[in-house]
Amino acid sequence: MNYTVSGKNIEITNGLREAVIDKLSKLERYFTPDTEVNVTLSVEKDRQRIEVTIPIKGTIIRAEQVSNDMYASIDLVEAVLERQLRKYKNKIVDQKQSAMALSQVFLEEETGEEDEIKIVRSKRFAMKPMDIEEACVQMELLGHDFFVFRNAETDEVNVVYKRKGNTYGLIEPEY
């Protein structure tokens, strides 16, 4: 795997780089040798954050962990990624999607039933057109972390969501 380790408000020492590569190299059995792995380490006050992004043919596997110790964050993110990979494997094998970036040995492993995606509830609701600010207010009134709405300006379905630090995000379709 090809690692790119960068830092925000932190100097990437050889020890940190080696710790990241050593921990994430446990995931190498899941991927082909040419897979790209982007790692960003950052420090904000007493929070040590690691973000790992692995782009795979049309999908991105991403995990983020925060703790008060960077080495603890590195340990935690590896477990999260492994869990996500097992779920992703079931999805691509079931749907016969492109699995070029995943190793053949990993794809041929038996899968556990506990990773199966189960939809336990479905909702239908009318979407009246509204602007982004109104959607954010509606989301707050409902007490949700996200809100699906029809954008009055574009007449497309959009999603607003809460981000850390009392900010909001907007998801728009791309055609």
MDAnalysis code that builds the backbone (N, CA, C; Angstrom):
import MDAnalysis as mda
import numpy as np

u = mda.Universe.empty(525, n_residues=175, atom_resindex=np.repeat(np.arange(175), 3), trajectory=True)
u.add_TopologyAttr("name", ["N", "CA", "C"] * 175)
u.add_TopologyAttr("resid", np.arange(1, 176))
u.add_TopologyAttr("resname", ["MET", "ASN", "TYR", "THR", "VAL", "SER", "GLY", "LYS", "ASN", "ILE", "GLU", "ILE", "THR", "ASN", "GLY", "LEU", "ARG", "GLU", "ALA", "VAL", "ILE", "ASP", "LYS", "LEU", "SER", "LYS", "LEU", "GLU", "ARG", "TYR", "PHE", "THR", "PRO", "ASP", "THR", "GLU", "VAL", "ASN", "VAL", "THR", "LEU", "SER", "VAL", "GLU", "LYS", "ASP", "ARG", "GLN", "ARG", "ILE", "GLU", "VAL", "THR", "ILE", "PRO", "ILE", "LYS", "GLY", "THR", "ILE", "ILE", "ARG", "ALA", "GLU", "GLN", "VAL", "SER", "ASN", "ASP", "MET", "TYR", "ALA", "SER", "ILE", "ASP", "LEU", "VAL", "GLU", "ALA", "VAL", "LEU", "GLU", "ARG", "GLN", "LEU", "ARG", "LYS", "TYR", "LYS", "ASN", "LYS", "ILE", "VAL", "ASP", "GLN", "LYS", "GLN", "SER", "ALA", "MET", "ALA", "LEU", "SER", "GLN", "VAL", "PHE", "LEU", "GLU", "GLU", "GLU", "THR", "GLY", "GLU", "GLU", "ASP", "GLU", "ILE", "LYS", "ILE", "VAL", "ARG", "SER", "LYS", "ARG", "PHE", "ALA", "MET", "LYS", "PRO", "MET", "ASP", "ILE", "GLU", "GLU", "ALA", "CYS", "VAL", "GLN", "MET", "GLU", "LEU", "LEU", "GLY", "HIS", "ASP", "PHE", "PHE", "VAL", "PHE", "ARG", "ASN", "ALA", "GLU", "THR", "ASP", "GLU", "VAL", "ASN", "VAL", "VAL", "TYR", "LYS", "ARG", "LYS", "GLY", "ASN", "THR", "TYR", "GLY", "LEU", "ILE", "GLU", "PRO", "GLU", "TYR"])
u.atoms.positions = np.array([
    [0.857, -1.175, 0.000],
    [0.000, 0.000, 0.000],
    [0.898, 1.231, 0.000],
    [0.401, 2.279, -0.639],
    [1.142, 3.536, -0.714],
    [0.560, 4.508, 0.304],
    [1.360, 4.895, 1.273],
    [0.900, 5.759, 2.362],
    [1.306, 7.204, 2.111],
    [0.364, 8.126, 2.357],
    [0.651, 9.549, 2.370],
    [0.248, 10.038, 3.756],
    [1.242, 10.420, 4.561],
    [0.978, 10.869, 5.929],
    [1.274, 12.358, 5.992],
    [0.247, 13.135, 6.384],
    [0.432, 14.580, 6.498],
    [-0.066, 15.042, 7.856],
    [0.293, 16.270, 8.226],
    [-0.075, 16.775, 9.535],
    [-0.643, 18.172, 9.483],
    [-1.506, 18.466, 10.445],
    [-2.088, 19.787, 10.625],
    [-1.810, 20.185, 12.069],
    [-1.064, 21.229, 12.266],
    [-0.686, 21.691, 13.608],
    [0.152, 20.650, 14.359],
    [0.830, 19.796, 13.598],
    [1.672, 18.787, 14.213],
    [2.794, 18.432, 13.241],
    [3.989, 18.248, 13.795],
    [5.110, 17.816, 12.966],
    [5.092, 16.295, 12.899],
    [5.150, 15.770, 11.682],
    [5.123, 14.322, 11.504],
    [6.541, 13.789, 11.704],
    [6.774, 13.229, 12.872],
    [8.096, 12.674, 13.175],
    [8.198, 11.278, 12.566],
    [9.415, 10.767, 12.494],
    [9.606, 9.408, 11.986],
    [8.863, 8.399, 12.854],
    [8.841, 8.633, 14.169],
    [8.146, 7.732, 15.092],
    [6.647, 7.682, 14.814],
    [6.044, 8.854, 14.583],
    [4.616, 8.901, 14.280],
    [4.335, 8.224, 12.942],
    [5.139, 8.547, 11.936],
    [4.947, 7.960, 10.605],
    [5.050, 6.429, 10.684],
    [6.061, 5.939, 11.412],
    [6.247, 4.495, 11.553],
    [5.094, 3.858, 12.319],
    [4.580, 4.551, 13.348],
    [3.455, 4.016, 14.120],
    [2.212, 3.891, 13.237],
    [1.975, 4.895, 12.407],
    [0.819, 4.875, 11.507],
    [0.959, 3.726, 10.509],
    [2.112, 3.656, 9.859],
    [2.322, 2.629, 8.834],
    [2.304, 1.237, 9.450],
    [2.907, 1.091, 10.634],
    [2.929, -0.206, 11.308],
    [1.506, -0.669, 11.633],
    [0.692, 0.227, 12.161],
    [-0.671, -0.136, 12.552],
    [-1.538, -0.410, 11.326],
    [-1.457, 0.474, 10.324],
    [-2.306, 0.315, 9.145],
    [-1.824, -0.800, 8.219],
    [-0.576, -1.218, 8.374],
    [-0.078, -2.310, 7.524],
    [-0.805, -3.617, 7.837],
    [-1.474, -3.686, 8.981],
    [-2.286, -4.860, 9.302],
    [-3.455, -5.002, 8.327],
    [-3.800, -3.898, 7.657],
    [-4.903, -3.909, 6.696],
    [-4.451, -4.311, 5.296],
    [-3.144, -4.484, 5.098],
    [-2.619, -4.774, 3.764],
    [-3.175, -6.057, 3.166],
    [-3.579, -6.993, 4.015],
    [-4.112, -8.247, 3.496],
    [-5.449, -8.044, 2.780],
    [-6.100, -6.904, 3.021],
    [-7.383, -6.621, 2.393],
    [-7.242, -5.989, 1.011],
    [-6.080, -5.391, 0.713],
    [-5.932, -4.576, -0.482],
    [-4.869, -5.095, -1.429],
    [-4.926, -4.597, -2.658],
    [-3.864, -4.857, -3.614],
    [-2.690, -3.942, -3.254],
    [-1.475, -4.280, -3.684],
    [-0.287, -3.504, -3.290],
    [-0.279, -2.049, -3.747],
    [-1.009, -1.703, -4.805],
    [-0.977, -0.333, -5.314],
    [-2.067, 0.573, -4.728],
    [-2.758, 0.149, -3.675],
    [-3.813, 0.941, -3.052],
    [-3.224, 2.157, -2.341],
    [-3.863, 3.312, -2.545],
    [-3.449, 4.561, -1.904],
    [-4.129, 4.683, -0.541],
    [-3.371, 5.136, 0.466],
    [-3.913, 5.385, 1.799],
    [-3.478, 6.785, 2.214],
    [-4.458, 7.664, 2.442],
    [-4.167, 9.037, 2.847],
    [-4.461, 9.191, 4.332],
    [-3.451, 9.612, 5.083],
    [-3.578, 9.753, 6.537],
    [-3.276, 11.194, 6.906],
    [-4.176, 11.805, 7.683],
    [-3.948, 13.160, 8.173],
    [-4.008, 13.140, 9.696],
    [-2.931, 13.589, 10.320],
    [-2.877, 13.710, 11.778],
    [-3.039, 15.181, 12.106],
    [-3.847, 15.492, 13.115],
    [-4.014, 16.894, 13.493],
    [-4.183, 17.015, 15.000],
    [-3.842, 18.201, 15.491],
    [-3.964, 18.498, 16.912],
    [-4.764, 19.782, 17.063],
    [-5.801, 19.738, 17.881],
    [-6.609, 20.908, 18.221],
    [-6.768, 20.910, 19.734],
    [-6.164, 21.868, 20.377],
    [-6.140, 21.930, 21.844],
    [-5.602, 20.622, 22.395],
    [-6.403, 19.858, 23.148],
    [-5.913, 18.589, 23.701],
    [-6.455, 17.385, 22.929],
    [-7.022, 17.646, 21.738],
    [-7.593, 16.562, 20.929],
    [-6.610, 16.142, 19.839],
    [-6.266, 14.876, 19.821],
    [-5.363, 14.304, 18.833],
    [-6.220, 13.505, 17.843],
    [-6.250, 13.939, 16.598],
    [-7.145, 13.351, 15.603],
    [-6.353, 12.678, 14.487],
    [-6.851, 11.524, 14.043],
    [-6.319, 10.861, 12.862],
    [-7.481, 10.607, 11.912],
    [-7.271, 10.961, 10.639],
    [-8.252, 10.701, 9.590],
    [-7.572, 9.838, 8.539],
    [-8.203, 8.731, 8.187],
    [-7.659, 7.832, 7.172],
    [-8.685, 7.722, 6.052],
    [-8.227, 7.946, 4.820],
    [-9.088, 7.867, 3.647],
    [-8.453, 6.907, 2.651],
    [-9.239, 5.938, 2.213],
    [-8.765, 4.959, 1.234],
    [-9.749, 4.972, 0.067],
    [-9.372, 5.642, -1.038],
    [-10.269, 5.639, -2.207],
    [-10.199, 4.310, -2.942],
    [-11.373, 3.736, -3.188],
    [-11.462, 2.459, -3.906],
    [-12.526, 2.602, -4.988],
    [-12.154, 2.539, -6.212],
    [-13.031, 2.514, -7.394],
    [-14.482, 2.890, -7.101],
    [-14.773, 4.172, -7.065],
    [-16.142, 4.644, -6.883],
    [-16.603, 4.753, -5.445],
    [-15.787, 4.357, -4.496],
    [-16.150, 4.389, -3.078],
    [-14.962, 4.909, -2.286],
    [-15.258, 5.494, -1.151],
    [-14.196, 5.942, -0.255],
    [-14.422, 5.277, 1.092],
    [-13.390, 4.620, 1.583],
    [-13.436, 4.070, 2.940],
    [-12.727, 5.085, 3.814],
    [-13.422, 5.572, 4.841],
    [-12.874, 6.648, 5.657],
    [-13.175, 6.383, 7.122],
    [-12.201, 6.704, 7.959],
    [-12.396, 6.584, 9.400],
    [-11.669, 7.729, 10.076],
    [-12.215, 8.157, 11.183],
    [-11.635, 9.267, 11.946],
    [-11.764, 8.919, 13.418],
    [-10.708, 9.161, 14.164],
    [-10.746, 8.915, 15.607],
    [-10.069, 10.068, 16.329],
    [-10.596, 10.402, 17.493],
    [-10.067, 11.497, 18.307],
    [-9.871, 10.985, 19.726],
    [-8.727, 11.312, 20.309],
    [-8.482, 11.012, 21.719],
    [-7.472, 12.038, 22.235],
    [-7.044, 11.873, 23.466],
    [-6.054, 12.815, 23.998],
    [-4.629, 12.320, 23.777],
    [-4.477, 11.167, 23.083],
    [-3.166, 10.618, 22.777],
    [-3.164, 10.145, 21.322],
    [-2.224, 10.643, 20.528],
    [-2.190, 10.323, 19.101],
    [-2.021, 8.825, 18.862],
    [-1.194, 8.167, 19.663],
    [-0.970, 6.732, 19.478],
    [-2.240, 5.938, 19.777],
    [-3.033, 6.397, 20.748],
    [-4.319, 5.751, 21.037],
    [-5.276, 5.947, 19.865],
    [-5.278, 7.141, 19.282],
    [-6.124, 7.410, 18.117],
    [-5.752, 6.508, 16.949],
    [-4.459, 6.299, 16.752],
    [-3.984, 5.429, 15.676],
    [-4.485, 4.003, 15.893],
    [-4.420, 3.515, 17.129],
    [-4.900, 2.172, 17.443],
    [-6.401, 2.037, 17.180],
    [-7.154, 3.058, 17.591],
    [-8.604, 3.013, 17.443],
    [-9.036, 3.030, 15.981],
    [-8.366, 3.823, 15.158],
    [-8.785, 3.971, 13.764],
    [-8.583, 2.682, 12.978],
    [-7.583, 1.905, 13.327],
    [-7.342, 0.639, 12.626],
    [-8.512, -0.325, 12.837],
    [-9.029, -0.394, 14.048],
    [-10.157, -1.283, 14.341],
    [-11.411, -0.842, 13.584],
    [-11.636, 0.461, 13.520],
    [-12.802, 0.990, 12.802],
    [-12.701, 0.648, 11.317],
    [-11.530, 0.841, 10.735],
    [-11.339, 0.537, 9.315],
    [-11.565, -0.941, 9.018],
    [-11.075, -1.794, 9.882],
    [-11.251, -3.229, 9.665],
    [-12.723, -3.609, 9.683],
    [-13.470, -3.027, 10.610],
    [-14.907, -3.282, 10.694],
    [-15.608, -2.801, 9.414],
    [-15.236, -1.604, 8.949],
    [-15.846, -1.070, 7.729],
    [-15.525, -1.943, 6.521],
    [-14.297, -2.430, 6.439],
    [-13.901, -3.258, 5.306],
    [-14.702, -4.547, 5.246],
    [-14.955, -5.138, 6.387],
    [-15.738, -6.372, 6.403],
    [-17.158, -6.108, 5.890],
    [-17.754, -4.984, 6.293],
    [-19.087, -4.637, 5.815],
    [-19.054, -4.334, 4.318],
    [-18.046, -3.622, 3.882],
    [-17.916, -3.264, 2.471],
    [-17.739, -4.511, 1.616],
    [-16.986, -5.464, 2.112],
    [-16.743, -6.712, 1.376],
    [-18.062, -7.412, 1.092],
    [-18.913, -7.526, 2.094],
    [-20.210, -8.175, 1.901],
    [-21.009, -7.469, 0.816],
    [-20.976, -6.175, 0.816],
    [-21.739, -5.399, -0.159],
    [-21.232, -5.645, -1.575],
    [-19.925, -5.572, -1.803],
    [-19.423, -5.714, -3.165],
    [-19.517, -7.146, -3.668],
    [-19.368, -8.110, -2.805],
    [-19.484, -9.497, -3.238],
    [-20.940, -9.798, -3.585],
    [-21.882, -9.331, -2.759],
    [-23.297, -9.568, -3.010],
    [-23.765, -8.891, -4.295],
    [-23.301, -7.680, -4.556],
    [-23.768, -6.919, -5.705],
    [-22.852, -7.053, -6.913],
    [-21.825, -7.875, -6.829],
    [-20.880, -8.095, -7.922],
    [-20.275, -6.783, -8.419],
    [-19.997, -5.876, -7.493],
    [-19.374, -4.614, -7.854],
    [-17.894, -4.826, -8.092],
    [-17.247, -3.821, -8.638],
    [-15.824, -3.916, -8.913],
    [-15.053, -3.996, -7.605],
    [-14.248, -5.033, -7.489],
    [-13.467, -5.252, -6.275],
    [-11.987, -5.253, -6.608],
    [-11.601, -4.515, -7.633],
    [-10.220, -4.545, -8.107],
    [-9.212, -4.138, -7.035],
    [-9.577, -3.247, -6.125],
    [-8.623, -2.763, -5.141],
    [-8.512, -3.682, -3.922],
    [-9.400, -4.661, -3.822],
    [-9.352, -5.579, -2.689],
    [-8.644, -6.862, -3.097],
    [-7.916, -7.430, -2.148],
    [-7.150, -8.637, -2.451],
    [-8.096, -9.832, -2.647],
    [-7.698, -10.767, -3.501],
    [-8.517, -11.937, -3.804],
    [-8.694, -12.817, -2.572],
    [-7.661, -12.926, -1.743],
    [-7.728, -13.742, -0.523],
    [-8.829, -13.208, 0.401],
    [-8.886, -11.886, 0.551],
    [-9.902, -11.264, 1.402],
    [-11.298, -11.511, 0.836],
    [-11.462, -11.395, -0.475],
    [-12.773, -11.587, -1.087],
    [-13.276, -13.019, -0.956],
    [-12.368, -13.981, -0.896],
    [-12.767, -15.382, -0.821],
    [-13.017, -15.857, 0.602],
    [-12.686, -15.045, 1.617],
    [-12.951, -15.409, 3.010],
    [-14.445, -15.551, 3.238],
    [-14.799, -16.411, 4.193],
    [-16.199, -16.533, 4.583],
    [-16.647, -15.250, 5.258],
    [-17.886, -14.875, 5.039],
    [-18.405, -13.658, 5.663],
    [-19.344, -14.029, 6.794],
    [-19.366, -13.186, 7.806],
    [-20.240, -13.413, 8.947],
    [-21.614, -12.816, 8.705],
    [-22.625, -13.417, 9.268],
    [-23.991, -12.933, 9.115],
    [-24.221, -11.644, 9.885],
    [-23.428, -11.390, 10.926],
    [-23.652, -10.205, 11.763],
    [-23.371, -8.906, 11.024],
    [-22.666, -8.968, 9.894],
    [-22.346, -7.768, 9.146],
    [-23.405, -7.425, 8.106],
    [-24.449, -8.213, 8.011],
    [-25.478, -8.002, 7.016],
    [-26.234, -6.710, 7.300],
    [-26.520, -5.961, 6.266],
    [-27.265, -4.706, 6.411],
    [-28.748, -5.029, 6.481],
    [-29.393, -4.551, 7.542],
    [-30.819, -4.806, 7.730],
    [-31.545, -3.477, 7.873],
    [-32.491, -3.236, 7.000],
    [-33.319, -2.040, 7.101],
    [-34.514, -2.419, 7.958],
    [-34.663, -1.740, 9.091],
    [-35.715, -2.100, 10.025],
    [-36.880, -1.109, 10.009],
    [-36.690, 0.009, 9.282],
    [-37.752, 0.994, 9.245],
    [-37.635, 1.802, 7.960],
    [-38.780, 2.133, 7.396],
    [-38.832, 2.953, 6.192],
    [-39.769, 4.116, 6.447],
    [-39.435, 5.278, 5.891],
    [-40.304, 6.447, 6.053],
    [-40.576, 7.058, 4.694],
    [-41.751, 7.609, 4.546],
    [-42.114, 8.381, 3.351],
    [-42.666, 9.710, 3.860],
    [-42.267, 10.774, 3.198],
    [-42.785, 12.070, 3.610],
    [-42.752, 13.033, 2.429],
    [-43.642, 14.002, 2.469],
    [-43.706, 15.029, 1.419],
    [-42.560, 16.013, 1.644],
    [-41.956, 16.448, 0.538],
    [-40.856, 17.402, 0.639],
    [-41.264, 18.703, -0.036],
    [-41.619, 19.675, 0.785],
    [-41.956, 20.965, 0.188],
    [-40.658, 21.707, -0.109],
    [-40.632, 22.461, -1.185],
    [-39.413, 23.216, -1.499],
    [-39.105, 24.243, -0.409],
    [-37.836, 24.345, -0.030],
    [-37.411, 25.335, 0.967],
    [-35.972, 25.720, 0.704],
    [-35.561, 26.840, 1.289],
    [-34.163, 27.241, 1.114],
    [-33.303, 26.550, 2.175],
    [-31.997, 26.672, 2.028],
    [-31.054, 25.947, 2.890],
    [-31.204, 26.361, 4.351],
    [-31.348, 27.664, 4.595],
    [-31.480, 28.147, 5.975],
    [-32.728, 27.591, 6.640],
    [-33.834, 27.563, 5.886],
    [-35.082, 27.024, 6.422],
    [-34.928, 25.539, 6.745],
    [-34.192, 24.810, 5.914],
    [-33.948, 23.389, 6.165],
    [-33.147, 23.193, 7.451],
    [-32.153, 24.074, 7.671],
    [-31.360, 23.984, 8.909],
    [-32.229, 24.242, 10.135],
    [-33.100, 25.230, 10.046],
    [-34.002, 25.536, 11.158],
    [-34.932, 24.347, 11.413],
    [-35.468, 23.774, 10.339],
    [-36.365, 22.624, 10.483],
    [-35.641, 21.452, 11.142],
    [-34.386, 21.222, 10.747],
    [-33.584, 20.150, 11.334],
    [-33.419, 20.381, 12.837],
    [-33.102, 21.614, 13.216],
    [-32.938, 21.940, 14.638],
    [-34.241, 21.735, 15.408],
    [-35.351, 22.160, 14.820],
    [-36.649, 22.006, 15.483],
    [-37.000, 20.533, 15.703],
    [-36.606, 19.689, 14.761],
    [-36.879, 18.257, 14.894],
    [-35.887, 17.558, 15.818],
    [-34.735, 18.213, 16.072],
    [-33.715, 17.610, 16.922],
    [-32.922, 16.527, 16.218],
    [-32.849, 16.583, 14.883],
    [-32.111, 15.587, 14.114],
    [-30.709, 16.083, 13.784],
    [-29.845, 15.148, 13.340],
    [-28.486, 15.491, 12.922],
    [-28.415, 15.775, 11.424],
    [-29.473, 15.443, 10.679],
    [-29.516, 15.723, 9.247],
    [-30.963, 15.955, 8.844],
    [-31.157, 16.542, 7.661],
    [-32.496, 16.820, 7.179],
    [-32.490, 16.773, 5.661],
    [-33.396, 15.975, 5.085],
    [-33.523, 15.843, 3.641],
    [-34.618, 16.800, 3.187],
    [-34.337, 17.591, 2.143],
    [-35.316, 18.570, 1.668],
    [-35.150, 18.808, 0.168],
    [-36.180, 19.420, -0.431],
    [-36.108, 19.821, -1.836],
    [-35.690, 21.278, -1.870],
    [-34.552, 21.552, -2.494],
    [-33.996, 22.896, -2.572],
    [-34.877, 23.745, -3.479],
    [-35.385, 24.865, -2.946],
    [-36.283, 25.741, -3.700],
    [-35.575, 26.385, -4.891],
    [-34.274, 26.613, -4.790],
    [-33.529, 27.253, -5.882],
    [-33.264, 26.292, -7.034],
    [-32.874, 25.036, -6.722],
    [-32.456, 24.088, -7.761],
    [-33.494, 23.013, -8.041],
    [-34.512, 22.890, -7.192],
    [-35.547, 21.865, -7.281],
    [-34.962, 20.455, -7.213],
    [-33.807, 20.308, -6.556],
    [-33.180, 19.004, -6.369],
    [-33.261, 18.606, -4.902],
    [-33.136, 17.318, -4.649],
    [-33.122, 16.818, -3.272],
    [-31.730, 17.072, -2.699],
    [-31.667, 17.726, -1.547],
    [-30.423, 18.027, -0.848],
    [-30.524, 17.520, 0.582],
    [-29.381, 17.482, 1.251],
    [-29.331, 17.094, 2.663],
    [-28.481, 18.121, 3.398],
    [-28.993, 18.652, 4.506],
    [-28.169, 19.458, 5.402],
    [-27.864, 18.588, 6.609],
    [-26.702, 18.806, 7.207],
    [-26.324, 18.004, 8.351],
    [-25.503, 18.839, 9.326],
    [-25.520, 18.414, 10.585],
    [-24.746, 19.086, 11.629],
    [-23.311, 18.614, 11.571],
    [-22.395, 19.555, 11.747],
    [-20.975, 19.240, 11.827],
    [-20.491, 19.611, 13.214],
    [-19.288, 19.176, 13.531],
    [-18.713, 19.544, 14.822],
    [-18.484, 21.045, 14.848],
    [-18.570, 21.643, 16.003],
    [-18.327, 23.074, 16.145],
    [-19.537, 23.911, 15.770],
    [-20.749, 23.343, 15.894],
    [-21.988, 24.063, 15.591],
    [-22.003, 24.671, 14.194],
    [-21.523, 23.925, 13.221],
    [-21.596, 24.350, 11.828],
    [-22.457, 23.340, 11.076],
    [-22.769, 23.656, 9.836],
    [-23.639, 22.810, 9.033],
    [-22.956, 22.434, 7.727],
    [-23.371, 21.334, 7.145],
    [-22.894, 20.900, 5.844],
    [-24.065, 20.719, 4.925],
    [-23.805, 20.771, 3.615],
    [-24.835, 20.601, 2.607],
    [-24.368, 19.536, 1.614],
    [-25.219, 18.592, 1.317],
    [-24.940, 17.577, 0.306],
    [-25.864, 17.826, -0.866],
    [-25.268, 18.000, -2.050],
    [-26.021, 18.237, -3.267],
    [-25.686, 17.142, -4.276],
    [-26.643, 16.774, -5.124],
    [-26.354, 15.747, -6.134],
    [-25.418, 16.301, -7.209],
    [-24.635, 15.398, -7.792],
    [-23.755, 15.769, -8.893],
    [-24.077, 14.842, -10.050],
    [-24.334, 15.417, -11.179],
    [-24.715, 14.600, -12.341],
    [-23.623, 14.613, -13.378],
])
